[in-house]
Amino acid sequence: MADVEIFGLAPSTYTRVVRMVCEEKGIPYTLRSVPPHSPEINAIHPYGKMPVLRHGDVALCESKAVATYLDRSFPGPKVIPDDPKAAALTEQWVSIVNTMMDLPLVRQYLFNYIFPKTADGKPDRKAIDEIVPKVRDTLGILDAAIGKNGNLAGKDFTFADINLMPILAYVRSFPEGREAIASSKNLAAYYDRHAARPSFTATIPPPPQTDRAKAS
């Protein structure tokens, strides 16, 4: 069988998500370290975003689509449940995180540390201070959701959790996010538990730097 190739940069949360799926299922893969809008990525993603996947004659973009393909094509534990209700809850939380939580947590909070638009290149304190209340509210929603069953989409670890963990890892890298997670009982325990998973430890990226390509 052809090798699974993932194209993208290791610091990207979505690249890490796809790698974690491979690790969870025991799928051998090769990470091709290329930035957004590189020829390899542009050939598959119409907007040049990472990651993308090649597997023989299969070429896919968008992390959820890639994860679904990997989950259905390879043996190993299911990351998207077969049960209709559990699968729907997984899809629900992936959508919520990607469409409503990614903006305050990543684009507005993290990026003002990692990719500030300040004249001196230092973190944008004004923008960070303005978004911190929204960051806390967003983490509070996650804390409440996790408190129901211990995971986002029920009692089992699913792709919903894989999709969230790389974001939380970055949020914890900075003081306000770290404090907010630590003060959220359910979320703090959830993070510590899943951060010990081999799929998470095996995909830890280099520390964020201001000259790295944006996660996409």
N, C-alpha and C positions, 0 to 999 in steps of 0.2 A: 504494500500500500504506500502511496505517496506520503511524503513528510508533510506535517502541518507547519506552515510558516506564518508567523505573526509579524506584521510590519508596524513599527511604532517605536516611541521612546519609552524607556522604563519608568521615568517619573510620571508619565501620563496615568491618571486614575483609571481611565477606560482601557488602556493597554494592560494595566495590572489586573483589571477585572477579568479580561480574557485569559491571561496567563494563569490566574487563580482557578478558573474553570478547568484548564488543562491539568493543573496540579491536583485538583480534587479528584479528577477522573483517571489520573495516571496516563494522560495522553502525551507521548513524546512530541516536543515541538522545538522549533528554532525561532528565536527572537531576532528579527532583522532590524537593527537600530537605524531608523531613518526618520526624519522630521516630517511634520505636516507639509503638504504641498510638494513633497518630493515626487519624482517621476513614478516610483513604485506605488505610492499611495494615490496619486492623481489618476493612475490607470484603473483604479477600482472605486474610489470614493468620488462622487461628482463634485463635492465641496472640499476635497483634499484633506479631510480630517482622519486622524488615527484613532484606533488601530484598524488595519484591514487584514484579511486572511486569505492565504492561498493554500489549497489542498488539492493537488492534482489539477483537474479542470474546474474546480470550484473556486470562485473568487467572491468574497463577501466584504461588506463594510457595515459599520454600526455594531457596537459591542453586544447589544441584545440579540441581534440576528446571528452574529457569530457564535454566541453562547448557545443559542437554540440549536444551531447546526451541530456543534460539537456534542451537545448533550444527547441528541437523537442519533448521531452517527457512530458514537463510540460507547463501549461498555463502561462499567464503573457506576458509582453512586449517582443517582439523578440529582441535578441541581435545580431543575424545573420539574416539580412533582407531576406524576401521572394523574393523581386525583384532581378532578375539575375545580373543586373549591380551593384547594391548596395552590393549584396552578394559577387560578385567577387572583388570589391574594398576592402571590409572587409578582405577577404582572402589575398589579395595582401599586405595590410599593416601589417597584422599579420605575414606574411612570412618575409617581409622586417625587421620588428622589431626583430623577433626571430632569423633570420639567419645573419643579417648584422649589426644591432644596438646593440644587446645584448652584443656582444663581446667588443666593445670599452666602452660602457656605464657601463656595469656590470662587466664583467670578467676582464677588464684591468683597469678601473678607480675605481669603487667601491671596488673591491676586494683588491686593493693595499692599501686601507684604512682599510677595515674590516678584511681581511685575509692576511696581509703582510707576505712576506717570508724573511723579514729582520732578522738579528741575534738578535736584541733587541726587536723585536715584534712591533716596531713603524711603522707608515705608510711609505711606500717606496716612498720617495720624488722624487727620480730620475725617477722611473717608472711613477709616477703620472704626473710629469712635461712633460714627453715625450708624454703622451697620451692626455693631455688637448687640444691641437689643434684639434685632431680627435674628441674629445667630443664636442667641439664647432661646428665643421663642421656638425656632426650628428644632433645636436640640431637645427642647421640652416636649415637642410633639413626638419625636423619636423615643424619648424616655417613656412616655405614656404608652406608645404602641408596643414597645418591647416588654413593658411590665405585664402585659396580658398573657403572654405565652413564653417569653424568654427569647424570642426571635421576631423578626419583622412579620413574617408570613405564617405564623403558627409555631408549633413546638419544634419543628425540624429546621436545620440549617439549609437555606436555599440560595438561589441566585440573587434574591432580594438582599440577603446579607452580604454576599460577595460584592454586589454592586455598591453597597454602602461603606464597607470597611476601609477601602483606600481613601475615601473622602475623610472619614473620621481620623485616620492616621495623620493626614495633613493638618486638620483642624487642631489636633492635639499638639502640633509642633509650635504653636504660638500661644502666648500667655492667656488671652481672653478665652480662646477655645478650649485650652487645656483646663482652665478653672471651671468653665461651664460644664464640660464633660465630667470632671471629677466630682462636681456637686450634684450630678444627676445619677442617683443610685442605680437605677436599672441600666442606664446606658454605660456607666463606668464598668459595671460587672460584665456586661455584654461585650464591651470592647476588650477587656482583659482576657475573657474566655476565648474569643475568636482570634485574638492576636497571637495566641499560642498555636493555632492550627498550622500544620506544615505548609499548606498552600499559601498562607500569609507570610510566614517567615522566609519561604523560598523566593518570594517575589519582592522583597524589600528593595526599593529603589535608592539611588544615591540621594543625599540630602538635597532639598530644593535650593536652587541658585537663581539669581535674577537673570542669568543669560540662558536659561534652559527654555526650550520651546514650551508653549502653553499646553496643559492637558486639554484634550479635546474629546 
